[in-house]
């Protein structure tokens, strides 16, 4: 009987299950048929509108700035070298690193003993040369007197010869007497020639003596110069640097012992690109005397003297590019500057008129910007990029009374509809501080107990809220949220 009852129950359950499945299948089929019989309806797609920051295109006149880095240097610097060698006998108290000297001040004295001895020898040699000149002049005078006497004797002998020839023609004289007179005239000629040779030798001796005297004079002047060079004086007022000697030390001739720098004749050298250099040329191709700004950054302050471009380098050195310019720092503004300081330089270019200043993020790599038309749709416009100034660009184009997209993004392009957000509407204003409310001790303890008993709140959130509740004042927004949960 039990078996039959269980069999009937199973058949009943099976029949019920099949009936439910049949009803469900019928409902699904009916729903599919109804859906298929309905007319299809297309939902209209809404156009997506992007909110973009825009800036108005305003024409203005600007003076672009060229930024560069430079080095302070002195226009007047002199290497101090020992003119002669020897022991350093005396040093000026100011002959130290950073010492200040004035023009004409004796800063170094070398032992003059050797130079004085050389001067004495040169003086003695000069005296000997002068004596030799006098002796040569006297010898020349005597030789010329002897030549005059010989010429007079030769003249007398010629007269005697003529007399003997006259007597011979009259028949009174003899041929032997004529021949003797001719021999005497020939001997006189030889004597004159010999004395003339002596005169020439005496003249040569005078020339040699004068040449020797000139050499002795040069040697004497050189000795005097070396003696004077044992004392070294400052050629101009300035500051000493690179001192490498001490009193009593030994120096050699032409040894470098320091550098004299004029701290009042400072200039700044800086390098700019060739393109930037062309912007500083006038109509004739000459560099304009443009004023520049110099800035030496310090820890808590800065030194900002003014300078003016005065010249440029004559050539570009190997391995370098651009142009090296030099600007003279205005007199009286050298305070705090030293040669070798690394400074920043700003050069003001000639004024550009009829241009626009836009954010640097408003232009793409192809030189185009996005502008809004009358329907707030984007339109790509090509502009002439003139300068890049930090986070801004200077452009020229037909953009009057147009709104320009300040920040380009990959989602923006021509034809896209946007919602313009002007700078005054983009939420750049500072946020107001939240309202704070002071709590009583009873209410504070009640809220803390409520937070601690909340099992759904994370542990970190509990700690943050409890820490805020322990403070004297609690944000009103958080307090309202907690009170709503406790019904207070």
C-alpha angles and dihedrals in degrees: 000000000000091000092052092048092050091048092052091048091052091049090050093051092046092051092049092050093050090048092052091048090050092051091048092048091049090051092051093048091048092050092049092049093049092049092048091049093053119095112252114248122202118217113225111243116231118227113243114238121201124208111227134179112243136186127202117249106241124177115227144151119254138175108222118221126223113212121205142146125245146172130242114236137166122248090209117050128145130195110226111219130175106253092202134019126249146087119321104244099178138012128192115245087237093056093103136103106294093008117153117225132180129225113281095015114142105238102167137026124187124201103276097198096102092042091049091050091050089050092052091051091048091050092051091049090051091053091051090050091051090051090050090052091051092049091049091050091051091048090050091051092052092047091053091050090051089050091053091050092048092051091051091050090049089053091052092049090052090052090051090051092052091050093052091050090051091051090048091054090052090050094245100100131062134236091238092058090051091050092049090051091050090051090051091051091050091050089051091053091052090050091052092049091049092050091047088055089053090050090052090050090049091051090050089050090052091051092048091048091051091048090050090049090052090052090049090050090052091049090049092051090048090051090050090049092050090050090050091047091061084080114060122197131189112261093207139001114275150108126292122232137175095026110183107169138075133200112281094024125130120243131184127223114284092007113154110241103167149323129260114212128189106222093193096060101064128155136173124233118203137165127228133178122270090248092054090046092057090056090061096056123100127222093281093051096254126134111259118232092244120178115235137193121239122198127188108190116217130180098268103003143019140227114230113181122170123239140179129221109248107167147350136226116276095225142011112252121232113277094017134100138200126030130302112221131188125211125190115227113232114260113261095026098085092098111132095008125115132184108268096035114142109227139173118242130205119193120196112222124209114284119275115211131199095024135127130229112217136168113275089235092063096076129066131213092272094057096253131129133196119244131182120243127206092283094050092254122139122254125188112229128184117228136180111253108215105169143355113221110183107284092356138069132208113220139169124212147112099291104125113155092359129132113232125205105245097201123036120212134179090251093061124084145137115311097018115133114231141180109236118224114195121211091257090055103043096089097254091138114108115265118251117246114257118257112260125206127196116229131211119239092248095052092043092054091046093053093045091051090049092052093047092052093050105106095185096060117091117247094244092050090050092052092048094049094044091049090052091048092054091061119094092248129036128200110262093226093057092043092054091050093052094045091053089057094052094037093241 
